[in-house]
């Protein structure tokens, strides 16, 4: 995951909230979706894969409006923008065992609130990654959320992260050749790579950027 700094509530949503009997199903979802995409840099709040306002094969937007706290148990929060996140389509249609992010989380909504939270910088710092692409935490409740509730170690997603880890390590190895073993120059190159992964192009972060930043920060700690 990558830390999400929430922006201001869209004016259209704020105005809709003054409507008597306002409910989420009738709110200006396209406006909310666009606001979430912009503040998250077009990546899913949980798995960090690319999301967009485009339509998928089922003619649904490729971005789900996810409620961090369940609408079912927290109906008073259903229209609160601070409780909304942009998520991917969660592998719907690919089998129950492949469901990820909010589509996996929905199975636990009746009894479980997430401990891990994209809007909490301290929680994000408790997330780790391995060379095999596994996402985990030493904090049991956070680890359970990552593995069980959000299913972020789903095989395809895990393989995507493993491939990214491999490519980053290869690039870092190449830095040593470019710099001819000069540690100061290597550190500078890694720092620039970190900056690239932490920046937006056309307001978009690169997919899986949270893992890339984790790997690069571990490399910088070696100097």
N, C-alpha and C positions, 0 to 999 in steps of 0.2 A: 504494500500500500504506500501511498504518498500522502503527506499531510495536505488537507484541504482547508483553505482559509475561506470561510463563507463570506459572500458579498451581501449587498443590501437586497431586501425583498423586492421583487419586481413590482412596479407600481400597479400593473394590471391585477396581480394577485392581491395586493393590499386593498385595492378598490373592491375586488370581488368579496373579500373577507367581511365587508360591511353589509353584504346582501343577507337579508333574513333567511335562515335555513340553509346557508351556504354549506356545501359538502365538496369533498375532493373530486368526486366523479365529474362534477360540472364546472370545475375551475378552469382557467385558461392554461391548459397543459402545455400547449406549444410554446407559450411565453416562458413558463417555468422550465421546460426542457432546455430551451435555448440559454437561459440564465445559468443552469447547472453545467451545461457543456462549456460555456465560456469560463466559469470560475474553476472548473476541474481540468481545463486544457484538453478536453475531448478524450479523456481516459476514464474507464470505469472506476468508481470509488473503491472497489474491493480488489478486483483482479488486475487492474491497470491496462486492460486491453482497449483497443480503439473503440470508441463509441461515436455516434453522429446522429444528426437529425434525418438522415436518409432512411428509406424504407427497406425492410428486409424482404425475403421471399414471401412472407405472409402479409405483406403490406402494413407492417407495424414499424414504428420508428425504431432505429437501432439503439435507442436509449430509453431505458425504463426509468420512471420516477420512483425511486425507492424511498420508503419511510424508515428511517433508522430505528425509531420506536414504532411498533406495530399499530396500524390504524385500528385494528380490532380491539386491542387492549388499551390504546391511548387515543380514543376518538377526538379528544380535545386538541390533539396535536396534528390532526390530519391536514390542516391548512397552514401549519406553521412552517415557513420556509427553512428555518434552521433545522428542521427535522427531515428535510428532503435532500436526497443525494441522487446523482445520475449513475445508473448502472447499466451493464450489458444485458443482452437478452437471456443470459444464464444457461445457454445450451439447451433451451427448450426444444423438445422433439428428438433429442438424441439419446433418450433413456434416463431413467431416474438416477442411476449411479453417476451420470455425467453432469447433473445439475450443479451449477455453481452460483456464487454470489447471492443476490436476493431471492433467486428461484430455489436455491437450496435452503436459505435462511427461513423462507416462508413455512417450511415444515416444522420449525421450532418456535414460531411467533406466539403460539398460545401460552408458552411457558418460559420463554427465555429472552432476556435482553442481552445484546452483545456487550462484552467487556471491551473488546478491541473497537476503536473508534477512529475513523479517518480524520475527524476534526480535533483529535487530541494528540498533540505532538509527542507527549511522553509515551503514549501507547504505541505510536508508530516506531519510536526508538526501541521498543521491546520486541520488534519483529526482526527475524534473522533469515538468512538464506544459505543453502549449501551448494556445492558444485554440481550436485545432481538435480538442482532446481527445486528442492524441497523448501517450503516456507514453514517456519516454526517459531516458537517462543519458549523461553525458559520459564515464563509465567504460565502456570497450568491453565487458568481460565482463558487467557489469550490464545494459547495453543489449541485448546478445545474449539474455540471459535473459528480459528483458521482451518483446522482439519475437519471437524465434524459439522459445524453449523454452516460455514461458507463453502466448504469442500474445495479449498484453494489448492489442494494437492491432487486434484483430478489429473489423470495421466497426461492428457494432451497439453494442459496448461503447465504442468511440471516440466514437460519436455521443452516447451518454448523457453522457459526460464533457464533450463540446463544449456540450451544452445546459446542463449545470450551470455551466460557465465563463461562458456568456452570462448566465444568471440572476444569478450572483454579481456580475458587472460591472454589471448593471442595478441591483442592490440598492445597490451602493457609490455609483453615480451618484446614486441617490435620497437616500443619506445626505448628500451635499453640499447637496441642496436642503433637507432637513430642518434641517440645521445652518446653513443660510444662509452657507455658505462658511467657517465657523469650523473651522480645522484641528484644534484640540484636541477639539472635539466630534465631528468626523468620525472622528478616530483612536479615540475612545472607543467610537463606534458599531461600527467595524470590529473593535475588540477584543472587544466583546460578541458580535458575530457569530462570531468565532473561538472564543470560549468555548462558544457554542451547538453548533458543529460538533464540538468536542472533548469534549462531554458526552454522557451517556447518558440516555435516557428509557425507563423500564421496563427498564433495563440494556441498551438497544439504542443503538448508534451509528447515525447516519444513513448510508445507502448512499453510497459514493464519498466519504466524509468525508476521506480522505487527500488527495484532490485539492483539496477545498474549503479545507482547512487550508493547503495549499501556496499557493493563490491569495491567500488572506487574509494570510498571512505576507509575501508579496511586496508587498502593498499597505501593510502596516504599516512595512516597511523604507523606504518613501518619505518618512516623517515624520522 
